[in-house]
Amino acid sequence: PYYIDLNQNLYLQAYLHHPDPNLVVFVDTCVASPDPYDFSTVAYDIIRDGCARDPSYTTLYSPQSHFARFKFSAFEFLSRHPSVYLQCRLVVCRRWDRSSRCYRGCVSRARRDTS
C-alpha cells in the first residue's frame, strides 16, 4: 500500500519494458474505487477516454515515449473509505501513426438524438 493524505499529490508512471522508440504509451482511463474487484458500482473517474475528469489530473512530460507520467491530488473519496484502489487502462500505439488512439487524445462521445 501507498499512504497519502487528503489533497496530497500522487505521482504515477507506467512504462513498456521494451524501450522501442517507435511506440508511445497513452493513459486512456483511470478509475478509483474502494473495492479492488468492482470499478463500476462505487467509482470515481480520474481520466476517462483520454479526458481528465478530475480537475487536479495533469499529464507530466516524459523525454521517452515508452513512459506515461501523470499526477492527481488525493480527493474526498479518500476521506470516506479506508482504502482506495486504482485501475488504469493504457494504450500503446505506433509513434508516427496520426490515426491511432494515442494521437486522438480526449475522445468525448457524442450522444445520439432520441428522435
N, C-alpha and C positions, 0 to 999 in steps of 0.2 A: 504493500500500500504506500501511497504517497500522501503525506499530510500537508494540508494547506488551510489557511484562514480565509474567511469571507473577504471578498474583494482583492485577494492576492492574485497576482498574475501566474498563470500556469503556462509553461512553455512546452511545446511538443515538437517532435521531429520524427519523421518517417523517412526511410531510405531503402533503395534497392541494394541488395548485397552485391549485385553485379554492376559496376560503375560504367555501363555502356553510355558513352557521351551522346548517343542518338536517341536516348529515352528520356522522358520527362515524367515527373510524378506530380499529380494534381489531387488536392483534397476535395472530394465531391460532397461528402456528408459526414457530420459528426453529431452524435446524439448522446445525451446524458440520461441516465436512469438510475433509480435506487435499486433496481432489480437486475442482476447481471444476466438474466435469461429472458427478460422482456423489455424491449426498447420501443414499445408502441403504446402500452396502456398508460403508464405514468412516465412521460419522457419530456425532455427539453431539447429542442433543436439548437445547436450552436451554429452549424452550417448545413444547409440542405440544398442539393442540386447545384452546388458551387456558389450559392448565395448566402452571405452571412446573415444569420437570424439573431445572433446575439450582438448588441452594439459594441461590445468590447473585443470581438474577434478581429484579429489582424494577421494577415499573411506576412511572414518575415522573409527577407531576402536570403537567398542561398546562392553562393557562387557556383554550385554544382547542380545540374539539372536533375540528378537522381536523388535529391533531397527535397522534402517538403517540410517547411518550418512554419509554425503558426503559434499564436498565443491567444488567450482569452482570460478574463477575470473570473475568479470563483464567484458564483452567483447565489441568489437567495435559496435556490434549490438545496444548497449545501446546509443551510440552517434548519431545514425541515427533515433531513434524512441523515442518519449516522454515516452512511457510505454512499458514494455516487460513482457509477461506472460509466466509462466512455466506450462507444463503439463508433469507429470511423471507417468510411469506405474511401479508398484511394483508387485513382485511375492511372494507368501507365500508358503513355502514348509515344508515338514516334516524334522526335523533336521538331521536325520541319513540316509536319502534316497539319496544315491550317484547317482542315475539315474535322480534326479529331476533337474529342470531348475536352481535352485539356485547353485547347485554344478557344473554345466557345465560352469558357468561364461560367458565369452565373446564367443558369437556364431557368427562367420563370415560365411556368407552364400556363398557357392561355386557357381560360375557362371557356367551355362550349356554351353557345347560346341555346337556351331551352326551347326557343320557338323553332 
